Amino acid sequence: MTENTNTNQADSFQKRKNKDEMKKQLISFALMIGFTIIAFIAVASDVMDQMFIVPLILILALVQVGFQFYYFMHLKDKGHEMPAAMIYGGVWAAFLTIAALVLIVWW
């Protein structure tokens, strides 16, 4: 009888955990859709100068990449430290490569 109670409590905890995880996934998905709509409106409306639109789109894209890594690729979960380190290392290497190429071309 006590095993059944423990199993029910574990199932209840897992269901609550899954529900919270799905809520976070949907919120981040809705935010990414919102960022995409903001980017489309900024480009289509011609209200802002192109000098401001390009950095805005780049910032929104970086935020979306962060959401993708953190929520949808589960890099926030325990046990994903090594894949997270590899991905962040690749991002760092790409940043250094782009910075070096920009330095070579414009200096």
N, C-alpha and C positions, 0 to 999 in steps of 0.2 A: 504494500500500500504506500509506503513512504517513497519507493522508487517511482511510482506513478506520479506522485506529487512533485518530485524533483524534475521529472521529465516534462510535466505540464508547465512548471516554472521556467525551465530552460526553453521550451517552445514559445512561451509567452515573451520571454526576453528576446529571443531571436526574431519573432514577428515584429516586436516593437523596434528593434534595431534595423530590420529590413525596411520598415515603414519610414523611419527617420532618414535612412539612406536614399530611398526613392524620393522623399520630399526634397532633399538636397539636390538630387539629380534634376528634378523637374524645375526647381528654382534656378539652378545654373543654366539649364536649357532655355528657360524663358528669358533670362538676362542676355544670353548670347543672341537670341532672336531679336531682342530689343536693340542690342548693339548693332546688329546687321541692319535693322530698319533705320536706325539713326544714321548710319553710314550712307545708305541709299538716299535718304532724305537730304542729307548734307550735299551730296553730289547732284541730285536731280533738281534741287530748288534754286541753285545758283545764288543763294543769299550770301554765302561766305566766299571769300576770296580763295583761290586755289592754294595760296601759300598757307592758309589755315586748315584747309580740308585735308591735305596730304598728311600732316602730322596727326590730325584727329583720327583719320582712318588707321594710321599706323599704331596709335595708342589703343584704339578699340581692338585691333587685330592682336596686339600683344596681350591684352586682357583676356581675349577669347582663347588664345593659346594657353595661358595660365589655367583657365577653367578646364580646358581639355585635358591638360596634364594632371591637374589636381583631382578633378572629380571623375571624368570619364575614363581615364587610364588608371585610376585607383592608386595614384602615387602617394596618397595620404594614408593608405592602409599599412598596417604592420606587415612586415615580410616583403615589402617592395622597396627596400632601401637600395639594393644593388641595381635594379632597373632604373630607379630614380637617379642614382649617381651616374649611371651611364648616359641617360638622356640629358641630364644637366651638364655633364661633361661634353657631350656632343654639341649642345647649345653654346657652351662657352668656346669650344673650338671653332664653331661657325662664326661667332662674334669676333674672335681674334683674327680669323681669316679675312672677314669683311673689313675690319678695321685696318688690317695691314694693306689690303688692296686699295682702300680709299686713301690711305696715307701715301702709297706709292704713286697713285694716279694724280692726286691733287697737291702733292708737295713738290 
